[in-house]
Amino acid sequence: MSFLFKYSAVLRIYSAVLRIIKAREQEKKKMFKSQMHFMIQNIEKTALLSEHANLLTAEMKPETADQEMQDFEIQVDLAEREQ
C-alpha cells in the first residue's frame, strides 16, 4: 500500500511539473509575439518618418507631403488588415 501511495504522489508531482513547464512555454510564446509586434510597429513608424523626411527634402510643399503621408499610412493600415 505504501508503494502505491508513493507512486501516486510521484505521478501528481510529475504532472504538476509538466503543467508548470507548459505554462512557462506558453508565456514565452506570448512574450515573443508581443516583442515581435512591438518591433514591427517601431519599424513601421521609422519607415513612415523616413518617407516623410524624404518627401520634405524633395522640396515638396509641407501640405502635399502631409497628404502623401496620410495616403501612405492608409495603405499600411490596409495591408495590416489583410494579414
Secondary structure, 3 states (H helix, E strand, C coil): CHHHHHHHHHHHHHHHHHHHHHHHHHHHHHHHHHHHHHHHHHHHHHHHHHHHHHHHHCCCCHHHHHHHHHHHHHHHHHHHHHC
